[in-house]
Amino acid sequence: MDTRRDDDIRIPHDEAQDIVDVLRHYAEHSDDSEWAWQAENLAQNLARRLPSRQPAGD
């Protein structure tokens, strides 16, 4: 049995950015301050892990 574990989730940059945007939108418009805080915290953590996008052709 293979017991190795890969904790990295691999998704395209654009999809990850969409997730960040949705979390931030939820945090801005949520009436539940605890969930809003959690969403913003998660968005910030994910955004920090996203590599910078380089302009095409560089």
Summary of the structure (lengths in Angstrom):
residues: 58
radius of gyration: 15.0
end to end distance: 44.3
largest distance: 46.3
contacts: 99
relative contact order: 0.15
helix: 59%
strand: 0%
